[in-house]
Amino acid sequence: MKNCLKLNFDSGQTALAIRVDQQVELPDALKRIGLGGSRSVLVVVGGASNISEADFLRIKRLFTEVLAPIAENLGAYVVDGGTDAGVMQLMGEARTDINAKFALIGVTPENKVALPNQQKSTIDLTPLEPNHTHFVLVPGNNWGDESPWISHVATVLANKAPSVTVLLNGGEITFEDALSSVNTGRLVVVIAGSGRTADILADALRGQATDERAKKLAKSGRLQYIDLSDIEKEVENLGKIIKDLLSN
């Protein structure tokens, strides 16, 4: 574990970050950047750069009307992948849009992201999302290396308090994110109608899967889905489900 960093974004926002090499270091590392105790945790996983414009607009209101307000009302921690793309961008922007104060923690492989004001070339690196309050920089040279870390950070932060994963859209790595949550016993709420991996998993839960990974996850008993076919109705329904899960 290395020293914590203060990140200064061009937009004027700041965040605290810490590098962690081993999962056993996480409790102390998180305390060093002001994260500790025991409180509800919302994990958000799913699509990054490959979300279609139609899917992006469809799920955007879930963040501003459901996920961010619930996190704020419950004083929950929110954990995601931390980059300035897809569901992570939506989570960060929703937090700012509603003037929320909850801690938003991005967990990401340090070798894949561009830190603000760093001197090395950032051509092949992905920027961090500037509305996040904290970052945990973990080992890894490939996207997906962060998946077990996201789940473990959430477990440490919850510290026996309720936690739930919300899965929207997503590609190949989102299967790994779902599996990591299932392996730690965390319920995954799949947003059917948000595209790609989410819809594949929802089909598996309906008994219509052709993907073997989806079938296996569906059999775990740790997945449930909510359908966005009637978005006006289901925004309210999703809010109730997530709030109830995090309030128990």
C-alpha positions in Angstrom: 0.0 0.0 0.0 1.3 3.4 -0.9 0.5 7.0 0.1 -2.8 8.5 -0.6 -3.1 11.1 -3.3 -5.2 14.2 -3.8 -6.5 14.4 -7.4 -7.3 17.8 -8.8 -9.4 17.7 -11.9 -9.5 20.4 -14.6 -13.2 21.0 -13.7 -12.2 22.1 -10.2 -13.3 19.0 -8.4 -11.0 17.1 -6.2 -10.9 13.5 -5.0 -8.8 11.3 -2.7 -7.1 8.2 -4.1 -5.0 5.4 -2.7 -3.0 2.7 -4.4 -3.5 -0.9 -3.0 -1.5 -3.9 -4.0 -3.2 -6.7 -1.9 -6.8 -7.1 -0.8 -5.7 -7.6 2.8 -4.6 -4.0 2.8 -8.1 -2.6 1.9 -9.5 -2.0 5.4 -6.6 0.2 6.4 -6.3 1.8 3.0 -10.0 2.8 2.9 -9.7 4.3 6.4 -6.7 6.4 5.2 -8.9 8.1 2.7 -11.7 8.7 5.2 -13.9 5.6 4.4 -14.8 3.3 7.2 -17.4 2.3 9.7 -20.4 0.2 8.5 -23.0 1.5 6.1 -25.1 0.4 3.2 -23.3 0.0 -0.1 -24.7 0.2 -3.6 -22.5 -1.3 -6.3 -23.1 -0.2 -9.9 -21.7 -2.2 -12.8 -22.4 -2.4 -16.5 -21.6 -0.7 -19.8 -18.8 1.7 -20.4 -17.9 3.1 -23.8 -20.1 0.8 -25.9 -23.5 1.8 -24.7 -25.7 2.8 -27.6 -27.2 6.3 -27.6 -30.7 4.9 -27.2 -29.7 2.7 -24.3 -27.8 5.6 -22.7 -30.8 7.9 -22.8 -33.1 5.1 -21.6 -31.2 4.4 -18.4 -30.0 7.9 -17.6 -33.0 8.9 -15.6 -32.6 5.8 -13.3 -29.4 7.4 -12.0 -30.9 10.9 -11.3 -34.3 9.7 -10.1 -33.5 6.5 -8.3 -29.9 5.5 -7.6 -28.4 8.8 -6.6 -31.3 9.9 -4.4 -31.5 6.6 -2.6 -27.7 6.7 -1.9 -28.1 10.3 -0.6 -31.2 9.5 1.5 -29.6 6.5 3.1 -26.1 7.9 3.4 -24.8 4.9 1.5 -21.5 4.4 -0.2 -21.6 3.9 -4.0 -18.9 1.8 -5.6 -18.3 1.5 -9.4 -15.4 1.3 -11.9 -14.6 5.0 -11.7 -13.9 5.9 -15.3 -15.5 8.7 -17.3 -17.7 6.5 -19.5 -21.0 4.7 -19.5 -22.7 3.9 -16.2 -19.8 5.3 -14.2 -20.2 8.7 -15.9 -23.9 8.6 -15.3 -23.4 7.9 -11.6 -21.0 10.7 -11.2 -23.1 13.2 -13.1 -26.2 12.2 -11.2 -24.5 12.8 -7.9 -23.6 16.3 -9.0 -26.9 17.0 -10.6 -28.8 16.4 -7.3 -26.1 18.1 -5.2 -25.5 14.9 -3.2 -22.9 14.4 -0.6 -22.6 10.6 -0.5 -19.2 9.1 -1.1 -18.7 7.8 -4.7 -15.8 5.4 -4.9 -14.2 4.3 -8.2 -12.2 1.1 -8.2 -9.9 0.8 -11.3 -6.6 -0.7 -12.5 -4.0 2.0 -12.1 -2.2 1.1 -15.3 -5.3 1.6 -17.4 -6.3 5.1 -16.3 -5.0 8.6 -16.6 -4.7 10.5 -13.3 -5.3 14.2 -13.5 -2.1 16.3 -14.2 0.1 13.2 -14.5 3.2 13.7 -16.7 3.3 10.3 -18.5 1.6 9.9 -21.9 -2.2 9.3 -21.6 -2.8 8.3 -25.2 -3.9 4.8 -24.4 -5.3 5.6 -20.9 -8.9 6.3 -19.9 -9.7 9.4 -17.8 -11.2 9.1 -14.4 -14.8 10.4 -13.8 -14.3 13.8 -12.1 -17.5 13.7 -9.9 -16.3 10.8 -7.9 -15.1 11.5 -4.4 -12.6 8.7 -3.9 -10.6 6.2 -6.0 -9.0 2.9 -5.2 -6.2 2.2 -7.6 -5.6 -1.5 -7.9 -3.1 -3.7 -9.8 -3.8 -4.8 -13.3 -3.0 -4.2 -17.0 -6.4 -5.2 -18.4 -9.9 -4.1 -18.0 -11.7 -6.7 -15.9 -8.8 -7.0 -13.4 -10.8 -4.6 -11.2 -13.9 -6.8 -11.0 -13.0 -8.8 -7.9 -11.6 -5.6 -6.3 -14.9 -3.8 -6.8 -16.8 -6.5 -5.0 -14.3 -6.8 -2.2 -14.2 -3.0 -1.6 -18.0 -3.1 -1.3 -17.8 -5.9 1.2 -15.2 -4.1 3.3 -17.1 -0.9 3.3 -20.5 -2.5 4.1 -18.9 -4.4 7.1 -22.1 -6.5 7.6 -24.5 -3.7 6.6 -26.7 -4.4 3.5 -25.3 -4.2 0.0 -26.6 -4.7 -3.4 -25.3 -4.6 -7.0 -27.3 -3.0 -9.8 -26.3 -4.2 -13.3 -27.2 -2.1 -16.4 -26.2 -2.9 -20.0 -22.6 -4.1 -20.1 -20.2 -6.2 -22.2 -17.9 -9.1 -21.5 -16.4 -7.7 -18.3 -19.9 -7.2 -16.8 -20.2 -11.0 -16.6 -17.1 -11.0 -14.4 -18.6 -8.2 -12.3 -21.8 -10.1 -11.8 -19.9 -13.3 -10.9 -17.7 -11.4 -8.4 -20.8 -10.1 -6.6 -22.5 -13.5 -6.7 -19.3 -15.2 -5.3 -19.5 -12.8 -2.3 -23.2 -13.5 -1.7 -24.3 -10.1 -3.0 -27.7 -9.9 -4.7 -27.5 -8.6 -8.3 -30.5 -6.6 -9.6 -30.4 -6.8 -13.4 -32.0 -4.0 -15.3 -33.7 -5.7 -18.3 -34.2 -3.5 -21.2 -31.0 -1.6 -20.7 -29.2 -3.6 -23.4 -26.5 -6.2 -24.0 -25.4 -8.2 -20.9 -28.2 -7.1 -18.8 -30.7 -8.4 -21.3 -28.8 -11.7 -21.7 -29.0 -12.2 -18.0 -32.6 -11.3 -17.8 -33.4 -13.8 -20.5 -31.6 -16.5 -18.5 -33.7 -15.6 -15.5 -36.8 -16.1 -17.7 -35.5 -19.5 -18.8 -34.7 -18.2 -22.3 -30.9 -18.2 -22.2 -28.5 -19.5 -24.8 -25.3 -18.1 -23.1 -23.8 -20.7 -20.7 -22.3 -18.0 -18.4 -25.8 -16.4 -18.1 -27.4 -19.8 -17.3 -24.9 -20.4 -14.5 -25.4 -17.0 -13.0 -29.1 -17.4 -13.1 -28.9 -20.7 -11.2 -27.0 -19.0 -8.4 -30.2 -17.7 -6.8 -28.4 -14.3 -6.4 -29.9 -12.5 -9.4 -33.2 -10.9 -10.0 -34.4 -8.6 -12.7 -36.6 -5.6 -13.3 -37.9 -4.8 -16.7 -37.8 -1.2 -18.2 -40.5 -1.9 -20.8 -42.8 0.4 -18.8 -40.2 2.9 -17.7 -42.7 5.2 -15.9 -43.9 2.4 -13.7 -40.6 0.7 -13.2 -38.5 3.7 -12.2 -40.7 3.9 -9.1 -40.6 0.1 -8.6 -36.8 -0.1 -8.9 -36.5 2.7 -6.3 -38.6 0.7 -3.9 -36.7 -2.5 -4.5 -33.3 -0.9 -4.0 -34.3 1.1 -1.0 -35.8 -2.0 0.7 -32.7 -4.1 0.0 -30.4 -1.4 1.5 -32.6 -0.6 4.5 -32.8 -4.2 5.9 
